[in-house]
């Protein structure tokens, strides 16, 4: 373990940056497997080491990572503060790669809050920043989020084009985690158009990648889509069982948005099976979580479903 005493003796620009980055990257290994409880202390340690050694770039990166933890937990205000502070430092340090990543992160926050206009502006700014320095690794992540936004707004052809470009780039970069996430979004896009046959390969690929990476968070997210395919094929009970499995996995991930969405889908499926009381209770739980994280678009969607009553319609 790297100690504070060791850090005090390091000079900025020499070993100190290596120590700061090593601790942060170790944290990211845990975060990318959904292990936020293990990642956060390492990010705080990296931040403290960066502050002690005057390594401003390392400080910016650590703040960005801490923001990602808060975002995953649904603490959007705290996440925004971390991202904005990091963006200020990264801009002063002239770190365009990090600036582009932070512009993307702020776009995601805006999108969760239901501000598509602001999200799109952030994504476009991020793509311009990253394109100027040829950062393909981060560009593919922005493209993924942009594709997701387009899909949600039913701009299907544009979404399909953007996500195809993103997944191709992910494979070229060897970014297995991003490839899996993009495949989830491609599968969800095709499900939204009603084409189960087109969605199935992407969903299966996403599940296989998550399993290979031992990533319970992404596996739970892909199971969400697998459940939807079963429901649309008439196997609502199978969809419920799949969602129960996904919820059990997500309980360990601390991803507030995913957990709330799974509860929402579980409530809808339960309602569809004829259990309006249990379905309504699950939807109410989902609503509380969406309200807590200020996911306004989802809040409106749950209210709409609850207002329909036990009509038999699926969410």
Secondary structure, 3 states (H helix, E strand, C coil): CCCHHHHHCCCCCCHHHHHHHHHHHHHHHHHCCCCHHHHHHHHHHHHHHHHHHCCHHHHHHHHHHHHHHHHHCCCHHHHHHHHHHHHHHHHHCCCHHHHHHHHHHHHHHHHHCCCHHHHHHHHHHHHHHHHHHCCHHHHHHHHHHHHHHHHHCCCHHHHHHHHHHHHHHHHHHCCHHHHHHHHHHHHHHHHHCCCHHHHHHHHHHHHHHHHHCCCHHHHHHHHHHHHHHHHHCCCHHHHHHHHHHHHHHHCCCCCHHHHHHHHHHHHHHHHHCCCHHHHHHHHHHHHHHHHHCCCHHHHHHHHHHHHHCCCCCCC
